[in-house]
């Protein structure tokens, strides 16, 4: 009995050891993969593999998680990634960088990217085949590449062993990737940006198309009648980009000034029309993976009785310090360049065209001669992302020549001759406040709230103009000019922006607190930063509207309300006992519909 028990115990022990020594696959089949991967291939527009392209991987907090270079076959890979959402940025000299966000990496799968670098519009396509041992690209991924239009010439086998060369002079379609934007708007007041006056003319359009797949042609215009004066005005812009070279643009504007009688008085035959022609050259160069240089110039010619011509160069160098942040140094002279750090989006280039085409130069009259407001800007900035927060710090020195302000005065208090010019759009007057120089700084902290909303608080200094005793004894413009003094004040700005995930409503709401309101707020007019606070209370709303699926466009309703509380107005007492106002940022209301196709 004891002997049988002993042999049975030994048998059980042997079976247990054998079970422990057995491979895991015999228990659970294939091993469970807890990590994923990202891989892909980089090609040009002809489908040729690109070696040496820099591929940078970012995590969901936009921190650098890895950096590799493509091999001789144009392939790259990021193995053993923790499952989450990533972003990939691909750069190569002489090509437009490609950026793809929201790449989901799941356990046991590889996100395969087909990166097509071009000199116009780079793109990335994603597929999710399973991870296989010993290979970077699966057969499913290869078949997808073979069927892609950009890579088909080099990844498919022709039935004829000798490929026929195309006939000289043959090209693909002349126009492709055509996009357009049409805006119908109306408003009350004048939209003033500090660097120019933009008419609410009623109809604006922008059209962009690719020519032979390698060049870019953009046409935009703004035409109609002034909202308050009823005078006709028009502006047109044409821009052309040759391959990866500079963008060359020409802008023409024309406006008939209102009569002396104010709004609704029509045009005055004694006043000439305002005409301006601008020719610009803009270039963006990737000096390295970390350094980007933007530079160019504009030649302007303004005709209003006299002809004024001036040259406006600019340059901005941005350098990435990796996880430590980004540094940028900029200089501009003449015209402002707020578009250098504009938002990036699907229609950002079209919106940029519409914002610039109707921006008339700010002109005034001093000593009987026409003057154009110009500025010189030197600035340095630093930005860094720390988790869900972003810190921006900048310092600047700005000089403004022939600052043009709006003068709201009682009827008859000032004559329209001399150094006062009828306002381009409102029937008030334009006053030349002279020249001033200011220096300052700004510090901003942006907190992301989820994935759709951001809250920003900014503290810094801004320029302003104040008057000494604020009471005029005569109607002489020279007396008013002698009273004005440039000053620097502290300002606190709070802003909330975001997009509602369900309705698609995009909202930007901001308020700038100045403390002492008895001065004309100017701000940093010629700043090249993306954060550009506006005085007072400001709201911007963009609401997508449901459209018919058969229509080739989408519709958005927009509303923009600036300086709702009418802050930053400098009151002055005129000899008649009434009150006049000097205004830099008047209250304005604008709204309309946008058709995007």
Protein Blocks (a to p, Z undefined) as FASTA:
>chain_A
ZZmmmmmmmmmmmmmmmmmmpcfklmnopaddfbdcdddddddfkopacehiacddddfk
opafbdcdddfkopacdehiacdddddddddehiacdddehiacdehiacdddddddfkb
gcdddddddddehiabdfklmmmmmmpmklmmmmcccfblbacdddehiacdfbgciacd
ddddddedjddehjaccddehpacdddddeehlaccdddddedddfklopacdddddddd
ehjbccddddddddddddfkbghkapafkbccdddddddddddddfblmbccdddddddd
ddehiacddddddddddddehjnoccdddddehjacfklmcccdfklmmmmmmmmmmmcc
ddddeehiacddddddddddddddehjbccdddddddddehiacdddddehkacfehjbc
cdfklopacddebjaddddddddddddehjlbccddddddddddddfklpafbfcfklmm
mmpccddddddddddddddfklopacddddddehiacbccebjmkbcbfbdcdehjdddd
dddddddfkbccdcddddddehklogaiacdddfkopacdddfbdcdddddddddZZ
